[in-house]
Amino acid sequence: DITKEELAEEHFLLRETGSGTRTSLEIFFADVPAKLERLGTEMGSNETIKQAVMAGLGIAFLSAHTIEQELENRKLVILDVAGMPIRRQWFTISRADRTVTPAMQVFNNFLSARGAQYLPMIGKTYPAEAASGYLHSY
């Protein structure tokens, strides 16, 4: 596994302040203050970040569902990092001034009972060993 300290030496391509993946990355590196001072290059979309990683401009921290196709096509690899993957929570929300309808309740029950099976569960299918050193794109 790659250590957090080793990972902190890399240049990251990341989303804007306030995005969920950016916040997760900041929490992950909270005990590495020097990294928080120089996280990397901010980009406006996951697609831009993926293209930049494939061009060799850095590494990224993205949700699994955004990279499924690139993993299948072996254009990106998942690095074996100690303490990863980070699990995020998802919530169903609605307007506070609306009454929960029966249809909304059925949908919420469905998501609670079975929604997780529709989120990608990517194992270490394409480990870091598949790439030389810190190569992140084929």
N, CA, C and O atoms as CSV, one atom per row, in Angstrom:
chain,resi,resn,atom,element,x,y,z
A,1,ASP,N,N,0.825,-1.200,0.000
A,1,ASP,CA,C,0.000,0.000,0.000
A,1,ASP,C,C,0.867,1.261,0.000
A,1,ASP,O,O,1.944,1.288,0.596
A,2,ILE,N,N,0.396,2.270,-0.657
A,2,ILE,CA,C,1.047,3.582,-0.656
A,2,ILE,C,C,0.622,4.282,0.626
A,2,ILE,O,O,-0.558,4.264,0.976
A,3,THR,N,N,1.555,4.892,1.323
A,3,THR,CA,C,1.216,5.581,2.566
A,3,THR,C,C,0.659,6.968,2.277
A,3,THR,O,O,0.843,7.522,1.193
A,4,LYS,N,N,-0.019,7.507,3.267
A,4,LYS,CA,C,-0.571,8.858,3.149
A,4,LYS,C,C,0.554,9.872,2.927
A,4,LYS,O,O,0.401,10.820,2.156
A,5,GLU,N,N,1.673,9.666,3.600
A,5,GLU,CA,C,2.808,10.572,3.458
A,5,GLU,C,C,3.396,10.523,2.048
A,5,GLU,O,O,3.756,11.560,1.490
A,6,GLU,N,N,3.493,9.337,1.478
A,6,GLU,CA,C,3.969,9.205,0.096
A,6,GLU,C,C,2.996,9.878,-0.864
A,6,GLU,O,O,3.409,10.583,-1.785
A,7,LEU,N,N,1.725,9.659,-0.648
A,7,LEU,CA,C,0.699,10.255,-1.497
A,7,LEU,C,C,0.728,11.777,-1.414
A,7,LEU,O,O,0.465,12.462,-2.401
A,8,ALA,N,N,1.047,12.298,-0.244
A,8,ALA,CA,C,1.079,13.750,-0.033
A,8,ALA,C,C,2.137,14.437,-0.896
A,8,ALA,O,O,2.064,15.645,-1.121
A,9,GLU,N,N,3.111,13.682,-1.375
A,9,GLU,CA,C,4.162,14.250,-2.225
A,9,GLU,C,C,3.692,14.466,-3.661
A,9,GLU,O,O,4.351,15.163,-4.432
A,10,GLU,N,N,2.570,13.877,-4.018
A,10,GLU,CA,C,2.067,13.955,-5.390
A,10,GLU,C,C,1.291,15.243,-5.644
A,10,GLU,O,O,0.774,15.869,-4.718
A,11,HIS,N,N,1.220,15.624,-6.914
A,11,HIS,CA,C,0.428,16.789,-7.327
A,11,HIS,C,C,-0.990,16.314,-7.624
A,11,HIS,O,O,-1.194,15.416,-8.441
A,12,PHE,N,N,-1.972,16.925,-6.952
A,12,PHE,CA,C,-3.365,16.536,-7.133
A,12,PHE,C,C,-4.095,17.473,-8.076
A,12,PHE,O,O,-3.830,18.674,-8.130
A,13,LEU,N,N,-5.019,16.888,-8.813
A,13,LEU,CA,C,-5.964,17.630,-9.645
A,13,LEU,C,C,-7.287,17.474,-8.920
A,13,LEU,O,O,-7.751,16.353,-8.711
A,14,LEU,N,N,-7.900,18.581,-8.535
A,14,LEU,CA,C,-9.038,18.489,-7.644
A,14,LEU,C,C,-10.156,19.446,-7.972
A,14,LEU,O,O,-9.981,20.414,-8.711
A,15,ARG,N,N,-11.323,19.149,-7.400
A,15,ARG,CA,C,-12.508,19.976,-7.583
A,15,ARG,C,C,-12.415,21.233,-6.733
A,15,ARG,O,O,-11.487,21.406,-5.943
A,16,GLU,N,N,-13.398,22.102,-6.917
A,16,GLU,CA,C,-13.428,23.381,-6.221
A,16,GLU,C,C,-13.717,23.196,-4.726
A,16,GLU,O,O,-14.265,22.179,-4.301
A,17,THR,N,N,-13.331,24.209,-3.947
A,17,THR,CA,C,-13.616,24.213,-2.518
A,17,THR,C,C,-15.114,24.042,-2.301
A,17,THR,O,O,-15.924,24.697,-2.957
A,18,GLY,N,N,-15.472,23.166,-1.383
A,18,GLY,CA,C,-16.879,22.917,-1.085
A,18,GLY,C,C,-17.430,21.665,-1.730
A,18,GLY,O,O,-18.488,21.184,-1.325
A,19,SER,N,N,-16.739,21.122,-2.729
A,19,SER,CA,C,-17.233,19.888,-3.349
A,19,SER,C,C,-17.009,18.727,-2.379
A,19,SER,O,O,-16.107,18.773,-1.542
A,20,GLY,N,N,-17.826,17.701,-2.499
A,20,GLY,CA,C,-17.729,16.560,-1.601
A,20,GLY,C,C,-16.403,15.834,-1.687
A,20,GLY,O,O,-15.833,15.461,-0.662
A,21,THR,N,N,-15.899,15.627,-2.910
A,21,THR,CA,C,-14.628,14.916,-3.045
A,21,THR,C,C,-13.473,15.767,-2.517
A,21,THR,O,O,-12.546,15.234,-1.908
A,22,ARG,N,N,-13.515,17.057,-2.738
A,22,ARG,CA,C,-12.475,17.956,-2.212
A,22,ARG,C,C,-12.486,17.925,-0.684
A,22,ARG,O,O,-11.432,17.837,-0.056
A,23,THR,N,N,-13.670,17.996,-0.093
A,23,THR,CA,C,-13.780,17.957,1.362
A,23,THR,C,C,-13.248,16.637,1.907
A,23,THR,O,O,-12.548,16.626,2.920
A,24,SER,N,N,-13.571,15.524,1.250
A,24,SER,CA,C,-13.062,14.218,1.684
A,24,SER,C,C,-11.543,14.171,1.605
A,24,SER,O,O,-10.895,13.623,2.497
A,25,LEU,N,N,-10.971,14.734,0.557
A,25,LEU,CA,C,-9.517,14.781,0.415
A,25,LEU,C,C,-8.895,15.625,1.524
A,25,LEU,O,O,-7.877,15.239,2.098
A,26,GLU,N,N,-9.494,16.766,1.826
A,26,GLU,CA,C,-8.987,17.632,2.893
A,26,GLU,C,C,-9.038,16.924,4.245
A,26,GLU,O,O,-8.114,17.055,5.048
A,27,ILE,N,N,-10.103,16.182,4.498
A,27,ILE,CA,C,-10.207,15.422,5.749
A,27,ILE,C,C,-9.142,14.331,5.785
A,27,ILE,O,O,-8.507,14.116,6.818
A,28,PHE,N,N,-8.942,13.640,4.662
A,28,PHE,CA,C,-7.938,12.578,4.586
A,28,PHE,C,C,-6.549,13.109,4.922
A,28,PHE,O,O,-5.780,12.440,5.613
A,29,PHE,N,N,-6.221,14.308,4.438
A,29,PHE,CA,C,-4.900,14.893,4.671
A,29,PHE,C,C,-4.860,15.848,5.869
A,29,PHE,O,O,-3.906,16.614,6.008
A,30,ALA,N,N,-5.868,15.817,6.727
A,30,ALA,CA,C,-5.932,16.748,7.863
A,30,ALA,C,C,-4.715,16.643,8.777
A,30,ALA,O,O,-4.298,17.641,9.366
A,31,ASP,N,N,-4.148,15.457,8.901
A,31,ASP,CA,C,-2.976,15.290,9.767
A,31,ASP,C,C,-1.656,15.455,9.009
A,31,ASP,O,O,-0.590,15.125,9.529
A,32,VAL,N,N,-1.735,15.965,7.787
A,32,VAL,CA,C,-0.543,16.282,6.992
A,32,VAL,C,C,-0.666,17.760,6.596
A,32,VAL,O,O,-0.944,18.069,5.438
A,33,PRO,N,N,-0.457,18.679,7.567
A,33,PRO,CA,C,-0.708,20.108,7.331
A,33,PRO,C,C,-0.011,20.680,6.104
A,33,PRO,O,O,-0.582,21.522,5.410
A,34,ALA,N,N,1.207,20.241,5.826
A,34,ALA,CA,C,1.926,20.782,4.670
A,34,ALA,C,C,1.165,20.497,3.376
A,34,ALA,O,O,1.198,21.306,2.448
A,35,LYS,N,N,0.480,19.354,3.306
A,35,LYS,CA,C,-0.268,19.007,2.098
A,35,LYS,C,C,-1.475,19.917,1.932
A,35,LYS,O,O,-1.801,20.312,0.812
A,36,LEU,N,N,-2.137,20.253,3.022
A,36,LEU,CA,C,-3.312,21.116,2.935
A,36,LEU,C,C,-2.956,22.498,2.405
A,36,LEU,O,O,-3.796,23.176,1.813
A,37,GLU,N,N,-1.723,22.912,2.614
A,37,GLU,CA,C,-1.276,24.221,2.120
A,37,GLU,C,C,-1.040,24.209,0.613
A,37,GLU,O,O,-1.072,25.260,-0.028
A,38,ARG,N,N,-0.807,23.043,0.051
A,38,ARG,CA,C,-0.498,22.938,-1.382
A,38,ARG,C,C,-1.146,21.686,-1.967
A,38,ARG,O,O,-0.461,20.744,-2.366
A,39,LEU,N,N,-2.454,21.692,-2.009
A,39,LEU,CA,C,-3.176,20.511,-2.484
A,39,LEU,C,C,-2.931,20.206,-3.953
A,39,LEU,O,O,-2.689,19.056,-4.319
A,40,GLY,N,N,-2.992,21.229,-4.792
A,40,GLY,CA,C,-2.792,20.974,-6.210
A,40,GLY,C,C,-3.541,21.951,-7.080
A,40,GLY,O,O,-3.786,23.092,-6.687
A,41,THR,N,N,-3.906,21.498,-8.265
A,41,THR,CA,C,-4.561,22.340,-9.254
A,41,THR,C,C,-6.063,22.104,-9.238
A,41,THR,O,O,-6.531,20.972,-9.364
A,42,GLU,N,N,-6.806,23.185,-9.083
A,42,GLU,CA,C,-8.262,23.113,-9.042
A,42,GLU,C,C,-8.827,23.100,-10.458
A,42,GLU,O,O,-8.398,23.868,-11.320
A,43,MET,N,N,-9.793,22.216,-10.683
A,43,MET,CA,C,-10.441,22.108,-11.991
A,43,MET,C,C,-11.950,22.065,-11.800
A,43,MET,O,O,-12.435,21.666,-10.741
A,44,GLY,N,N,-12.693,22.474,-12.823
A,44,GLY,CA,C,-14.125,22.670,-12.697
A,44,GLY,C,C,-15.020,21.470,-12.904
A,44,GLY,O,O,-16.215,21.551,-12.620
A,45,SER,N,N,-14.490,20.355,-13.390
A,45,SER,CA,C,-15.361,19.199,-13.618
A,45,SER,C,C,-14.573,17.906,-13.469
A,45,SER,O,O,-13.351,17.888,-13.618
A,46,ASN,N,N,-15.286,16.830,-13.174
A,46,ASN,CA,C,-14.646,15.524,-13.073
A,46,ASN,C,C,-14.067,15.088,-14.412
A,46,ASN,O,O,-13.010,14.458,-14.457
A,47,GLU,N,N,-14.751,15.418,-15.499
A,47,GLU,CA,C,-14.260,15.044,-16.827
A,47,GLU,C,C,-12.924,15.721,-17.117
A,47,GLU,O,O,-12.008,15.085,-17.639
A,48,THR,N,N,-12.806,16.992,-16.785
A,48,THR,CA,C,-11.544,17.715,-16.982
A,48,THR,C,C,-10.439,17.078,-16.153
A,48,THR,O,O,-9.314,16.918,-16.624
A,49,ILE,N,N,-10.761,16.720,-14.929
A,49,ILE,CA,C,-9.775,16.081,-14.052
A,49,ILE,C,C,-9.328,14.747,-14.642
A,49,ILE,O,O,-8.132,14.462,-14.682
A,50,LYS,N,N,-10.271,13.931,-15.099
A,50,LYS,CA,C,-9.913,12.634,-15.686
A,50,LYS,C,C,-9.000,12.806,-16.895
A,50,LYS,O,O,-8.005,12.095,-17.034
A,51,GLN,N,N,-9.339,13.748,-17.766
A,51,GLN,CA,C,-8.514,13.984,-18.954
A,51,GLN,C,C,-7.113,14.445,-18.564
A,51,GLN,O,O,-6.128,14.039,-19.180
A,52,ALA,N,N,-7.025,15.292,-17.543
A,52,ALA,CA,C,-5.722,15.785,-17.089
A,52,ALA,C,C,-4.892,14.659,-16.473
A,52,ALA,O,O,-3.680,14.606,-16.683
A,53,VAL,N,N,-5.518,13.767,-15.724
A,53,VAL,CA,C,-4.797,12.615,-15.171
A,53,VAL,C,C,-4.290,11.737,-16.313
A,53,VAL,O,O,-3.143,11.291,-16.292
A,54,MET,N,N,-5.139,11.491,-17.306
A,54,MET,CA,C,-4.726,10.666,-18.448
A,54,MET,C,C,-3.603,11.323,-19.243
A,54,MET,O,O,-2.830,10.639,-19.914
A,55,ALA,N,N,-3.512,12.650,-19.168
A,55,ALA,CA,C,-2.430,13.370,-19.848
A,55,ALA,C,C,-1.163,13.427,-18.998
A,55,ALA,O,O,-0.145,13.965,-19.434
A,56,GLY,N,N,-1.223,12.871,-17.783
A,56,GLY,CA,C,-0.040,12.820,-16.932
A,56,GLY,C,C,0.225,14.072,-16.121
A,56,GLY,O,O,1.353,14.291,-15.680
A,57,LEU,N,N,-0.790,14.898,-15.915
A,57,LEU,CA,C,-0.592,16.163,-15.203
A,57,LEU,C,C,-0.700,16.045,-13.689
A,57,LEU,O,O,-0.456,17.023,-12.982
A,58,GLY,N,N,-1.055,14.888,-13.181
A,58,GLY,CA,C,-1.175,14.698,-11.742
A,58,GLY,C,C,-2.059,13.508,-11.440
A,58,GLY,O,O,-2.417,12.734,-12.328
A,59,ILE,N,N,-2.407,13.375,-10.164
A,59,ILE,CA,C,-3.315,12.314,-9.753
A,59,ILE,C,C,-4.581,12.949,-9.193
A,59,ILE,O,O,-4.615,14.153,-8.940
A,60,ALA,N,N,-5.619,12.145,-9.001
A,60,ALA,CA,C,-6.894,12.702,-8.557
A,60,ALA,C,C,-7.552,11.797,-7.533
A,60,ALA,O,O,-7.210,10.623,-7.387
A,61,PHE,N,N,-8.492,12.376,-6.843
A,61,PHE,CA,C,-9.302,11.723,-5.823
A,61,PHE,C,C,-10.743,11.909,-6.269
A,61,PHE,O,O,-11.320,12.980,-6.076
A,62,LEU,N,N,-11.335,10.864,-6.869
A,62,LEU,CA,C,-12.677,10.977,-7.452
A,62,LEU,C,C,-13.585,9.858,-6.960
A,62,LEU,O,O,-13.116,8.808,-6.523
A,63,SER,N,N,-14.880,10.095,-7.035
A,63,SER,CA,C,-15.861,9.068,-6.697
A,63,SER,C,C,-15.784,7.935,-7.716
A,63,SER,O,O,-15.523,8.158,-8.898
A,64,ALA,N,N,-16.016,6.721,-7.235
A,64,ALA,CA,C,-15.911,5.534,-8.085
A,64,ALA,C,C,-16.815,5.605,-9.307
A,64,ALA,O,O,-16.421,5.186,-10.395
A,65,HIS,N,N,-18.018,6.131,-9.139
A,65,HIS,CA,C,-18.957,6.124,-10.269
A,65,HIS,C,C,-18.499,7.011,-11.421
A,65,HIS,O,O,-18.987,6.860,-12.541
A,66,THR,N,N,-17.573,7.931,-11.170
A,66,THR,CA,C,-17.117,8.823,-12.239
A,66,THR,C,C,-16.015,8.207,-13.099
A,66,THR,O,O,-15.705,8.733,-14.168
A,67,ILE,N,N,-15.421,7.103,-12.650
A,67,ILE,CA,C,-14.282,6.531,-13.381
A,67,ILE,C,C,-14.516,5.100,-13.861
A,67,ILE,O,O,-13.580,4.449,-14.326
A,68,GLU,N,N,-15.731,4.609,-13.758
A,68,GLU,CA,C,-16.014,3.219,-14.150
A,68,GLU,C,C,-15.545,2.895,-15.567
A,68,GLU,O,O,-14.866,1.892,-15.788
A,69,GLN,N,N,-15.907,3.738,-16.512
A,69,GLN,CA,C,-15.568,3.467,-17.916
A,69,GLN,C,C,-14.055,3.490,-18.136
A,69,GLN,O,O,-13.516,2.643,-18.849
A,70,GLU,N,N,-13.379,4.451,-17.529
A,70,GLU,CA,C,-11.925,4.553,-17.698
A,70,GLU,C,C,-11.211,3.358,-17.072
A,70,GLU,O,O,-10.172,2.928,-17.572
A,71,LEU,N,N,-11.757,2.820,-15.987
A,71,LEU,CA,C,-11.181,1.616,-15.387
A,71,LEU,C,C,-11.381,0.418,-16.304
A,71,LEU,O,O,-10.456,-0.362,-16.529
A,72,GLU,N,N,-12.580,0.277,-16.825
A,72,GLU,CA,C,-12.867,-0.838,-17.735
A,72,GLU,C,C,-11.978,-0.787,-18.966
A,72,GLU,O,O,-11.521,-1.823,-19.449
A,73,ASN,N,N,-11.730,0.415,-19.476
A,73,ASN,CA,C,-10.893,0.592,-20.664
A,73,ASN,C,C,-9.409,0.661,-20.329
A,73,ASN,O,O,-8.571,0.842,-21.213
A,74,ARG,N,N,-9.093,0.517,-19.053
A,74,ARG,CA,C,-7.711,0.553,-18.556
A,74,ARG,C,C,-6.988,1.852,-18.922
A,74,ARG,O,O,-5.793,1.851,-19.219
A,75,LYS,N,N,-7.720,2.936,-18.895
A,75,LYS,CA,C,-7.112,4.245,-19.123
A,75,LYS,C,C,-6.678,4.868,-17.804
A,75,LYS,O,O,-5.816,5.747,-17.781
A,76,LEU,N,N,-7.278,4.411,-16.701
A,76,LEU,CA,C,-6.909,4.845,-15.358
A,76,LEU,C,C,-6.758,3.619,-14.475
A,76,LEU,O,O,-7.328,2.566,-14.762
A,77,VAL,N,N,-5.996,3.755,-13.408
A,77,VAL,CA,C,-5.835,2.692,-12.417
A,77,VAL,C,C,-6.177,3.244,-11.039
A,77,VAL,O,O,-6.089,4.445,-10.787
A,78,ILE,N,N,-6.565,2.335,-10.165
A,78,ILE,CA,C,-6.794,2.692,-8.768
A,78,ILE,C,C,-5.512,2.388,-8.012
A,78,ILE,O,O,-4.966,1.290,-8.114
A,79,LEU,N,N,-5.044,3.352,-7.266
A,79,LEU,CA,C,-3.836,3.163,-6.472
A,79,LEU,C,C,-4.184,2.487,-5.149
A,79,LEU,O,O,-5.240,2.746,-4.572
A,80,ASP,N,N,-3.296,1.624,-4.676
A,80,ASP,CA,C,-3.482,0.953,-3.386
A,80,ASP,C,C,-2.966,1.874,-2.288
A,80,ASP,O,O,-1.772,1.890,-1.987
A,81,VAL,N,N,-3.866,2.629,-1.702
A,81,VAL,CA,C,-3.494,3.617,-0.690
A,81,VAL,C,C,-4.022,3.171,0.663
A,81,VAL,O,O,-5.195,2.825,0.797
A,82,ALA,N,N,-3.153,3.182,1.664
A,82,ALA,CA,C,-3.563,2.840,3.025
A,82,ALA,C,C,-4.665,3.794,3.472
A,82,ALA,O,O,-4.539,5.008,3.313
A,83,GLY,N,N,-5.739,3.253,4.027
A,83,GLY,CA,C,-6.846,4.077,4.503
A,83,GLY,C,C,-7.892,4.386,3.454
A,83,GLY,O,O,-8.836,5.128,3.723
A,84,MET,N,N,-7.742,3.834,2.267
A,84,MET,CA,C,-8.711,4.047,1.195
A,84,MET,C,C,-9.413,2.726,0.903
A,84,MET,O,O,-8.848,1.677,1.213
A,85,PRO,N,N,-10.577,2.718,0.340
A,85,PRO,CA,C,-11.354,3.874,-0.098
A,85,PRO,C,C,-12.076,4.530,1.076
A,85,PRO,O,O,-12.283,3.918,2.123
A,86,ILE,N,N,-12.446,5.767,0.875
A,86,ILE,CA,C,-13.231,6.506,1.851
A,86,ILE,C,C,-14.692,6.342,1.462
A,86,ILE,O,O,-15.063,6.564,0.310
A,87,ARG,N,N,-15.503,5.961,2.405
A,87,ARG,CA,C,-16.941,5.803,2.154
A,87,ARG,C,C,-17.641,7.109,2.481
A,87,ARG,O,O,-17.372,7.728,3.510
A,88,ARG,N,N,-18.532,7.522,1.606
A,88,ARG,CA,C,-19.320,8.733,1.836
A,88,ARG,C,C,-20.764,8.355,2.072
A,88,ARG,O,O,-21.231,7.307,1.626
A,89,GLN,N,N,-21.463,9.221,2.777
A,89,GLN,CA,C,-22.878,8.989,3.033
A,89,GLN,C,C,-23.711,9.743,2.017
A,89,GLN,O,O,-23.343,10.826,1.561
A,90,TRP,N,N,-24.844,9.147,1.673
A,90,TRP,CA,C,-25.800,9.766,0.770
A,90,TRP,C,C,-27.110,9.938,1.521
A,90,TRP,O,O,-27.454,9.116,2.370
A,91,PHE,N,N,-27.833,10.992,1.216
A,91,PHE,CA,C,-29.083,11.284,1.901
A,91,PHE,C,C,-30.175,11.571,0.889
A,91,PHE,O,O,-29.915,12.137,-0.173
A,92,THR,N,N,-31.394,11.180,1.215
A,92,THR,CA,C,-32.538,11.614,0.417
A,92,THR,C,C,-33.068,12.872,1.088
A,92,THR,O,O,-33.198,12.930,2.310
A,93,ILE,N,N,-33.367,13.861,0.289
A,93,ILE,CA,C,-33.825,15.137,0.834
A,93,ILE,C,C,-35.043,15.618,0.059
A,93,ILE,O,O,-35.282,15.200,-1.074
A,94,SER,N,N,-35.797,16.491,0.678
A,94,SER,CA,C,-36.915,17.140,-0.002
A,94,SER,C,C,-37.107,18.508,0.633
A,94,SER,O,O,-36.503,18.819,1.660
A,95,ARG,N,N,-37.933,19.300,0.027
A,95,ARG,CA,C,-38.208,20.631,0.563
A,95,ARG,C,C,-38.896,20.504,1.917
A,95,ARG,O,O,-39.749,19.638,2.112
A,96,ALA,N,N,-38.519,21.370,2.843
A,96,ALA,CA,C,-39.077,21.331,4.195
A,96,ALA,C,C,-40.556,21.696,4.220
A,96,ALA,O,O,-41.293,21.263,5.105
A,97,ASP,N,N,-40.985,22.490,3.250
A,97,ASP,CA,C,-42.380,22.945,3.252
A,97,ASP,C,C,-43.317,22.010,2.481
A,97,ASP,O,O,-44.476,22.353,2.247
A,98,ARG,N,N,-42.825,20.836,2.087
A,98,ARG,CA,C,-43.662,19.875,1.354
A,98,ARG,C,C,-43.995,18.679,2.227
A,98,ARG,O,O,-43.158,18.200,2.992
A,99,THR,N,N,-45.199,18.214,2.105
A,99,THR,CA,C,-45.613,16.997,2.794
A,99,THR,C,C,-45.049,15.805,2.027
A,99,THR,O,O,-45.063,15.778,0.796
A,100,VAL,N,N,-44.557,14.828,2.771
A,100,VAL,CA,C,-44.039,13.620,2.135
A,100,VAL,C,C,-45.228,12.825,1.596
A,100,VAL,O,O,-46.093,12.384,2.353
A,101,THR,N,N,-45.251,12.652,0.285
A,101,THR,CA,C,-46.341,11.913,-0.362
A,101,THR,C,C,-46.077,10.410,-0.244
A,101,THR,O,O,-44.953,10.002,0.047
A,102,PRO,N,N,-47.086,9.600,-0.463
A,102,PRO,CA,C,-46.870,8.145,-0.452
A,102,PRO,C,C,-45.802,7.718,-1.467
A,102,PRO,O,O,-44.992,6.838,-1.177
A,103,ALA,N,N,-45.798,8.324,-2.633
A,103,ALA,CA,C,-44.788,7.977,-3.652
A,103,ALA,C,C,-43.387,8.328,-3.165
A,103,ALA,O,O,-42.448,7.558,-3.366
A,104,MET,N,N,-43.243,9.485,-2.527
A,104,MET,CA,C,-41.941,9.876,-1.987
A,104,MET,C,C,-41.490,8.890,-0.913
A,104,MET,O,O,-40.312,8.538,-0.846
A,105,GLN,N,N,-42.420,8.446,-0.078
A,105,GLN,CA,C,-42.084,7.501,0.984
A,105,GLN,C,C,-41.670,6.153,0.413
A,105,GLN,O,O,-40.723,5.537,0.902
A,106,VAL,N,N,-42.375,5.688,-0.623
A,106,VAL,CA,C,-42.012,4.425,-1.275
A,106,VAL,C,C,-40.608,4.535,-1.869
A,106,VAL,O,O,-39.793,3.623,-1.729
A,107,PHE,N,N,-40.333,5.657,-2.532
A,107,PHE,CA,C,-39.008,5.866,-3.119
A,107,PHE,C,C,-37.937,5.891,-2.030
A,107,PHE,O,O,-36.888,5.267,-2.189
A,108,ASN,N,N,-38.178,6.593,-0.942
A,108,ASN,CA,C,-37.220,6.659,0.161
A,108,ASN,C,C,-36.983,5.270,0.752
A,108,ASN,O,O,-35.844,4.907,1.047
A,109,ASN,N,N,-38.050,4.496,0.925
A,109,ASN,CA,C,-37.911,3.131,1.446
A,109,ASN,C,C,-37.079,2.267,0.502
A,109,ASN,O,O,-36.240,1.479,0.939
A,110,PHE,N,N,-37.325,2.428,-0.805
A,110,PHE,CA,C,-36.555,1.682,-1.802
A,110,PHE,C,C,-35.070,2.036,-1.712
A,110,PHE,O,O,-34.215,1.150,-1.700
A,111,LEU,N,N,-34.769,3.331,-1.649
A,111,LEU,CA,C,-33.370,3.749,-1.558
A,111,LEU,C,C,-32.711,3.222,-0.294
A,111,LEU,O,O,-31.568,2.767,-0.325
A,112,SER,N,N,-33.431,3.283,0.814
A,112,SER,CA,C,-32.879,2.797,2.079
A,112,SER,C,C,-32.610,1.298,2.035
A,112,SER,O,O,-31.591,0.827,2.540
A,113,ALA,N,N,-33.524,0.556,1.432
A,113,ALA,CA,C,-33.409,-0.900,1.412
A,113,ALA,C,C,-32.473,-1.420,0.330
A,113,ALA,O,O,-31.742,-2.385,0.555
A,114,ARG,N,N,-32.489,-0.788,-0.849
A,114,ARG,CA,C,-31.779,-1.375,-1.981
A,114,ARG,C,C,-30.914,-0.408,-2.769
A,114,ARG,O,O,-30.239,-0.820,-3.712
A,115,GLY,N,N,-30.916,0.846,-2.412
A,115,GLY,CA,C,-30.185,1.843,-3.188
A,115,GLY,C,C,-28.696,1.594,-3.291
A,115,GLY,O,O,-28.089,1.870,-4.326
A,116,ALA,N,N,-28.097,1.072,-2.224
A,116,ALA,CA,C,-26.648,0.861,-2.220
A,116,ALA,C,C,-26.191,-0.085,-3.321
A,116,ALA,O,O,-25.074,0.043,-3.823
A,117,GLN,N,N,-27.045,-1.035,-3.703
A,117,GLN,CA,C,-26.631,-1.992,-4.733
A,117,GLN,C,C,-26.471,-1.340,-6.103
A,117,GLN,O,O,-25.884,-1.937,-7.005
A,118,TYR,N,N,-26.983,-0.133,-6.267
A,118,TYR,CA,C,-26.863,0.570,-7.544
A,118,TYR,C,C,-25.657,1.496,-7.590
A,118,TYR,O,O,-25.355,2.071,-8.636
A,119,LEU,N,N,-24.964,1.645,-6.462
A,119,LEU,CA,C,-23.738,2.436,-6.444
A,119,LEU,C,C,-22.588,1.507,-6.790
A,119,LEU,O,O,-22.590,0.346,-6.381
A,120,PRO,N,N,-21.619,1.991,-7.528
A,120,PRO,CA,C,-20.509,1.118,-7.914
A,120,PRO,C,C,-19.675,0.703,-6.709
A,120,PRO,O,O,-19.348,1.523,-5.851
A,121,MET,N,N,-19.345,-0.554,-6.660
A,121,MET,CA,C,-18.444,-1.080,-5.647
A,121,MET,C,C,-17.229,-1.588,-6.404
A,121,MET,O,O,-17.197,-2.737,-6.846
A,122,ILE,N,N,-16.256,-0.749,-6.547
A,122,ILE,CA,C,-15.073,-1.102,-7.322
A,122,ILE,C,C,-14.020,-1.641,-6.372
A,122,ILE,O,O,-13.558,-0.940,-5.472
A,123,GLY,N,N,-13.651,-2.885,-6.580
A,123,GLY,CA,C,-12.584,-3.468,-5.789
A,123,GLY,C,C,-11.249,-2.985,-6.321
A,123,GLY,O,O,-11.190,-2.071,-7.144
A,124,LYS,N,N,-10.204,-3.589,-5.859
A,124,LYS,CA,C,-8.889,-3.199,-6.354
A,124,LYS,C,C,-8.617,-3.977,-7.634
A,124,LYS,O,O,-7.672,-4.762,-7.724
A,125,THR,N,N,-9.473,-3.735,-8.614
A,125,THR,CA,C,-9.406,-4.426,-9.892
A,125,THR,C,C,-8.175,-4.026,-10.688
A,125,THR,O,O,-7.577,-4.846,-11.384
A,126,TYR,N,N,-7.814,-2.785,-10.582
A,126,TYR,CA,C,-6.678,-2.269,-11.329
A,126,TYR,C,C,-5.709,-1.643,-10.336
A,126,TYR,O,O,-5.640,-0.419,-10.223
A,127,PRO,N,N,-4.957,-2.476,-9.612
A,127,PRO,CA,C,-4.104,-1.951,-8.548
A,127,PRO,C,C,-2.909,-1.175,-9.064
A,127,PRO,O,O,-2.573,-1.209,-10.248
A,128,ALA,N,N,-2.288,-0.482,-8.141
A,128,ALA,CA,C,-1.135,0.346,-8.469
A,128,ALA,C,C,-0.008,-0.472,-9.086
A,128,ALA,O,O,0.758,0.042,-9.900
A,129,GLU,N,N,0.098,-1.753,-8.700
A,129,GLU,CA,C,1.175,-2.574,-9.260
A,129,GLU,C,C,1.063,-2.712,-10.774
A,129,GLU,O,O,2.047,-3.028,-11.443
A,130,ALA,N,N,-0.127,-2.479,-11.316
A,130,ALA,CA,C,-0.319,-2.574,-12.763
A,130,ALA,C,C,0.421,-1.469,-13.488
A,130,ALA,O,O,0.654,-1.550,-14.694
A,131,ALA,N,N,0.784,-0.448,-12.755
A,131,ALA,CA,C,1.498,0.678,-13.346
A,131,ALA,C,C,2.888,0.744,-12.734
A,131,ALA,O,O,3.096,0.280,-11.613
A,132,SER,N,N,3.821,1.307,-13.449
A,132,SER,CA,C,5.169,1.417,-12.904
A,132,SER,C,C,5.274,2.675,-12.058
A,132,SER,O,O,4.886,3.761,-12.489
A,133,GLY,N,N,5.798,2.521,-10.860
A,133,GLY,CA,C,5.924,3.669,-9.959
A,133,GLY,C,C,4.577,4.280,-9.674
A,133,GLY,O,O,3.660,3.603,-9.211
A,134,TYR,N,N,4.460,5.556,-9.951
A,134,TYR,CA,C,3.209,6.265,-9.728
A,134,TYR,C,C,2.525,6.593,-11.046
A,134,TYR,O,O,1.856,7.620,-11.154
A,135,LEU,N,N,2.679,5.757,-12.025
A,135,LEU,CA,C,1.990,5.962,-13.299
A,135,LEU,C,C,0.499,5.798,-13.073
A,135,LEU,O,O,0.072,4.802,-12.490
A,136,HIS,N,N,-0.293,6.745,-13.518
A,136,HIS,CA,C,-1.708,6.729,-13.219
A,136,HIS,C,C,-2.577,6.577,-14.454
A,136,HIS,O,O,-3.802,6.531,-14.341
A,137,SER,N,N,-1.982,6.501,-15.604
A,137,SER,CA,C,-2.745,6.408,-16.835
A,137,SER,C,C,-1.946,5.583,-17.823
A,137,SER,O,O,-0.719,5.675,-17.865
A,138,TYR,N,N,-2.630,4.780,-18.615
A,138,TYR,CA,C,-1.932,4.001,-19.645
A,138,TYR,C,C,-1.809,4.809,-20.899
A,138,TYR,O,O,-1.251,4.333,-21.888
